[in-house]
Amino acid sequence: MAYETIIVEVEDHVATIKLNRPDALNALNSHLLGELSVALADCDKNEKVRCIIITGSAKAFAAGADIKEMSDKSYVDMFMSDFFGGEGNAIISTRKPIIAAVAGYALGGGCELAMMCDFIIAADTAKFGQPEINLGVMPGLGGTQRLTRYVGKSKAMEMNLTGRFMDAEEAERAGLVSRVVPAKSLMDEVQSTAQKIAEKSLMSSIAVKEAVNRAYETPLSEGLLYERRLFHAMFNTEDQKEGMAAFMEKRTAQFRDR
Ligand code: CAA
């Protein structure tokens, strides 16, 4: 499918979705988020795709929700369209693993989109922030909720109340990003990480994603039980037999997602 605001490429079982509104620093308007939702659903259906990367440009992953699109809207407009509700749900319901490759600004909805991915690898140029407070509003796509879970109350509260930006080093220290790499090698590093994930059994990847996400939603005892039952269920798969046989035979496993 031809998209106007994103570019999608699939190579070696990895789909790379590049946000592509350079004149607006990849500001997230409804059209872009709609296209992103469709592209992610397509990736889930496409058997060639085993891992997904969402990225932006060197200057901006995304500088937030599109302020120009929102500025004239009323409460009724926002409420009745459940602004960003459907798109947000579409992104988080993607089953395959998604890596956010962030360089430059990841602000407002941009930071929130990165946090909706399964993990973030940041260039040393990355800047994260929830500056909505400067616009007389507040985050609407997870900035008060996911950021608090990632970095804890104190830092999330400060970021949301002041709108200050966090650089990549601070973001790594705070646990917002899994790793910081030099900007020039960001895409190589992310591609090679995605490649490693793509080589695993997709059943294992999807189950790991579901189980880690459960850690946010359930008490520890329920999360541990959910994990254990998924682990037990894997003993009914060919990939478990293949993975363990390959270990014992000292060879590389050939997973078939069965
Ligand atoms: N929405 C719409 N357009 C945006 C945008 C946004 N969030 N961010 C940048 N742009 C546009 C600018 O208007 C400008 O367009 P024009 O050339 O037509 O004027 C173009 O992108 C380049 O931006 P700047 O000239 O401002 O670039 P800069 O390098 O001087 O500054 C910046 C970069 C600090 C990121 C600055 O653009 C900025 O502060 N952007 C807004 C950040 C923000 O407030 N984000 C939160 C949005 S609200 C939100 O996200 C709600 C939510 O939770 C869902």
Boltz pocket constraint, residues with backbone or C-beta under 6 A from the ligand:
constraints:
  - pocket:
      binder: B
      contacts: [[A, 22], [A, 23], [A, 24], [A, 25], [A, 27], [A, 28], [A, 63], [A, 64], [A, 65], [A, 66], [A, 67], [A, 68], [A, 84], [A, 105], [A, 107], [A, 108], [A, 109], [A, 110], [A, 112], [A, 131], [A, 132], [A, 135], [A, 138], [A, 139], [A, 140], [A, 141], [A, 142], [A, 143]]
      max_distance: 6.0
